[in-house]
Amino acid sequence: MSVVLVGAGKMALAYFEVLQHLSLPVIVVGRGVTTAASFEEKTGQHVEIGGLEQWAGRADDVIVAVDVEHLEGCTLAAISAGAKRVLVEKPGAMEVTGLHRILTASQRAGATVSVAYNRRFYGGARRVREMIAEDGGVQILHVEFGEDAQKLATSSRSAEVLSRTIYNHCSHVLDLGWFLSGEPVELTAWQAGTLPWHESGIFAGAGRTNTGALFTYRANWLVPGSWRIELQTARRQFVFAPLERPIWKENSAVEFQSVEAGSDSPFKAGVEAMLAAFFDGKDANSLCRLDEQIKRADFYNRIGGYNTTNS
């Protein structure tokens, strides 16, 4: 059976490179003529324009890598066509109600849907997770999700997607922090400031995970910033800045050292290992389940102040 790859943009190209490396037969289904032509020029792979239901019926496995606005529709179409496993780009759907619709459809069809957070599969992140387990778990987590507001404002993202940037985009760094420290169960969130494309521009908060770890977060989009994760166990401290290259040190030590995670994949970081988990089932528990994303969506929305009352 072939793998159906839905989308012909930048992320779809990253998936295709790995699929080609794995020598898997791929059917690429695009939505736009321009992106399809660009994809074909770069890869030599023919892109089918439209007809997802027809093509998805020929495969058990479907990867959905389209714009946020179309994730839900394409995923539902793939399930309706008979796909048994779907890997959909984050956040899975524009709204949590869309995630619920996908979950209901997948349960009725006996299909499995996972949300693609490739940063969980960075070599450094996987090694840090092992080291954290050796230490008995995380005690403290701190996450920063700074952004370049001007860059975001001039991006190709729609106004609707921009207005929910934490859920649609910054969930990548928050997800990784919680993946390493435990699921959030309590949260107090504050927002301040404003931007033309986002109701608030400054964020801070604190909470607790189901493992007992305490966490804090902050971001100020009124000035340029970046993503950062800090964790502390009873024995060691870890810093992800950038996320691809974590460092660590003993609590009593002065100098940090690099996390040794083996050789890097030549493809987009985390994608090869994520697809291995998706296809082979090895480390499948590291994939983001749909029910897990539904629970986390509530916290993303509270952090952003999206249609919710702070608690």
Beta strands, then each sheet from edge to edge (+ up, - down):
strand 1: 3-6
strand 2: 26-30
strand 3: 47-49
strand 4: 61-64
strand 5: 85-89
strand 6: 112-116
strand 7: 140-145
strand 8: 184-192
strand 9: 202-209
strand 10: 214-220
strand 11: 227-232
strand 12: 236-240
strand 13: 247-250
strand 14: 257-258
strand 15: 288-289
sheet 1: 3+ 2+ 1+ 4+ 5+ 6+ 15-
sheet 2: 8+ 9- 10+ 7+ 11- 12+ 13- 14+
end
